[in-house]
Every structure is written in structure tokens, then in C-alpha cells.
Amino acid sequence: MLRKVIIFDNGFGGELFADYFEKELPIFDVVRVIDWSNSEKYYKNARAARERMIEKLRPYANYPAIVIVSNILLSLTSIKYLSQTFPKLQFFGFSLGTPKKKGRHTLVLGTKETFKTIKYIRYRYSLGGHIHEVPCDEWAKLIDGGEYYENRICADLIPYDKYHPKTIIIACSHLLEVIPFLRRIYGPLVSIVDGRAETLRKICLELDIRGAAKKKK
């Protein structure tokens, strides 16, 4: 029997990460717990999001399963609390990506609440250089709603063109959807970093899945 992995998120980003996980590690039985309902209401801050996630995970409380929290806000604030609440489940958070090369100016795309967390602030200072945070809360709503988002993204990014960023960090799982569009805007010389590969590597190391853990990022 395949070991069960629950991938939790509150929108389309969880689906994208689940697709990636199934492709890279087909040795697991993936269960998608995607909380589409009232996302804006329940995920406006860490406490409300954590309470909502606990409610959605209760049916799985006695499963000997792995839970990957694809929501970055919850990953940064709630993994320890969730592990204490559900002792039979093994929790992993979604990693913020680590740039291979650090340019002078870096854009970080994420939510306002993510930017307030202590772990994010520590991560920001570890990057060095000039960090420009781009709040993308409205992008996530458009993506989850299946609406056209390209014009909104272009308009929101125009004020940052003057910095000529060399690195863009994706700090919201919803925004995995827009990576191909960002590549078209910025071209091959700008590095776009997301945490999927790093999340997978940490899980493989923890579970001693040696082959997958050695995959290149």
C-alpha cells in the first residue's frame, strides 16, 4: 500500500503543487484537501487560517499520513501548532525558495500577511541586497476565480521596472500559475525562484528517500 500524503491549501496553488508532487514522487498516494470555499474570509490572517485548516483536517486525524501545507502563510506560522494538534500526522511546510545567485535588486511576490511574519522577515534579511515586496493578494483572487490576470499583473509590476530586478521570488503558492507569464515579461536573464523543489528535497531527506533527495533543484 502506498503511503498517504495529504496536500492542503486554500486555492489553485495547492492543485499545482499536488500535480508537481505526483509527477516527481509517484510512490505516494496523494490526497488533495483544497479549501476553495470562503478563501478570502478564512485566510486573511494566520490565526483564522490555522483554525480553518484544523477544521478541514479533522477527518484525517487518525491517519498515519504526511501533510504538506502548500499555503505559505500557514507554513511560516503554524507547523509546530498543527503537529501538536494532530500528533499522528507528520507535517511539512512549503519552503521559500533560495536564489542560486543574488542580484542587487530582488522582487518578492506574496501576500501582505506573509510579509508580516517573523520567519519571512528573517528570510528577507538572509537574502541581502535590495528587497522589494510586491503584495499580490488581488492576483490570488483572480487566479482562484479563473479570471484574466495578465493586465493586472503588468500594472502592478510597472512601478518596480526602474529597479531592473535580476531575481523574482514566488512567496505564494497561488502564483505558481503565473510563472510562465512572468518568464515572458522578464525574459531568460531574470531568475524566477519558487519553493517546490526545495520543499520536495526537504521531505525526501526527512523520509530518507535518497534518489529523489539528490535531484537537482
N, C-alpha and C positions, 0 to 999 in steps of 0.2 A: 504493500500500500504506500502511495506517495505521501510524503509529509505535507501537511496543510499549511499554506501561507495565506493570511488574510491581509489584503491591501486596502487600507482605509484612506478616504479623502472626502472632500465635500464638493467635488466637481470634476470637470473633464480631465484635469491633470492626473487624477488617480487612474483613470482609464488608460491614459497614455503611458504612465509608469507601469501599470499592470501588463500592457502589451510588451513593453521593453523587457520586463522581468520574465515573462513566459518565453520570450524568444531566447534570452540569454541563459536561463536556468529552467529548462523544461522538465527537470527532475522533481518539481514540486506541483502539488495540486493547489492552484491559485483560486481563492475566493475573493471576489470584489465586493467590498462594502462601501458603496459610494452614496453619500448622503446628499442627494440632489435637492431635497425639499427645504425651503426656507434657509438657503445657504447664507444669504445676506443677514438674516436675523440672528442665526445661531453662531456665526463665525466672525462676528465683528470684534471680539476680543478673546484673549486666551482662556479666561475662566468659562465663558459661555460655550466656547468651542469644546473645551475639555468635558464639560457636563454633557453636552450633546453626544460626544464620542462615546462616553461611558454608557449612555442610554442605548446607543446603536450596537455596542459590543456585548451587552449582557447575554444575548442568546449564545454567544461563543465562550462564555466564561469558563466552562469546564472542559474545553477542548485543549489538548496538548499541541497548541498551534503557535506559529510565529506570526506576529503582527507587524507589518511595515506601515508606519504612519507617513503617508505621502504629503500631508499638509505640513508645510514648513513651520508655520507658527506653533502648531502643536509639537512638532519635533524639537523645537528650541526650548519649549517651556514645560512640557508635560510628560516626558517619557518616564521619569522616576515615579511620578504620581500614578500613572497608569499601571506601571509594573507592580506597585503596592496594592492597587485596587483589584487587579486580576493576576494573582500570583502564579496561575497555571499557564498564562500566556507569556511568550517571550517577545519583548518589544524592541523594534529598531526604528530610529528616526531617519528622515530624509536629510542627507548631507548637503551643506552648501559647498559648491564646487571650489576647488583650489586651482587658480590660474597657473599654468606652467611658466608663463612669462608675465611679469608685471610691468605694464606701461606707466607713463606718467599720469594718465587720466583713465579712470575706470568707472563705468556705469553699473549700478546695481539696480536691477528691476525687481520690485517686490511690493508688499503691502505696507501701509503705514504702521500697522500693529507689529509686523515683523521687525521693522526698523527700530522699534522701541525696546525690544527685548535685550536683556543683558548679554546673552550669548551672541546675538548678532553684533552688538556694539564691540565686543571683544574680537569677533571675526573681522569686523571692519578695520580695526586698528592693526590687525595682523597683516592686512593687505599692503599697507604703506601707500605712498603716493597720494594723489588727489582722488577722493571717492565722491561720486555724485549719485545720490539716491533718487530714483525715479519712481514715485508712487504709481502703482498700476492697478489699483482696486477696481477702477472702471473697466479696464481691459478684461479682467476676470469675469465680470458680469456679462460682457458682450460675448466672450468665448463660451460660457456656460449656456447662454441664450441662443447660440448658433447664429449670432448676428455678424454683420460685416464689421470688421475691426481695423482694417488697414489704414483708413483715413485718420481714425482717432490716434492710432499709434504714431503715425507720421507727425501729426500735430503736436503730440505730447513730447516727442523727441527733438523737435526743431530747436528749442532753447539750449540743448546740450551739444549741438553741432559745433559750436565755437571751441569746444574742448578737444575735438578730434580724438575721441576715445579709441584706445587700442584693445581694450578688453570690455566685454559685457558679461555680467554675471546674472544668471537667472535665479532669483530667490523666491520664486513662487511656482508651484508645480503646474498651475494653470497655464503658465507662459511657455511650457514646453511646446505647446501648439504653435507659437509664433516664431520659433527658432528659424525655420526655413525662410520666413518673410524677413526677419532681421538680417539673415545672410544676404538676401537680395539687396537690402538697403545699404549695408556696410561693406559688402564685398569680402574677398578672401583674406585681406590683410588684418581684419579685426577678429580677435579670438572671442568666441561665444562659449561661455562655460556654464554647464549645468551639473547638478549633483548626482545624476543617475548612476554613472559608472562608479563613482566613489562610494555611493550607498551600497551598490552591489558588492564591491570589493570588501567593505567592512563586514557585511553579512557573511560573505564566504570565509573570511578569516575567522570570524567568531564561531562559525559552524564547522570549520576545518574542511571546507570544500576547496581543495588545493588547486585544482586545474583552473576553475573559474576565478579564483582569487588572484591568479597570476596574469589574467588578461590585461592587455594594455588599456589604459583609460582612453 
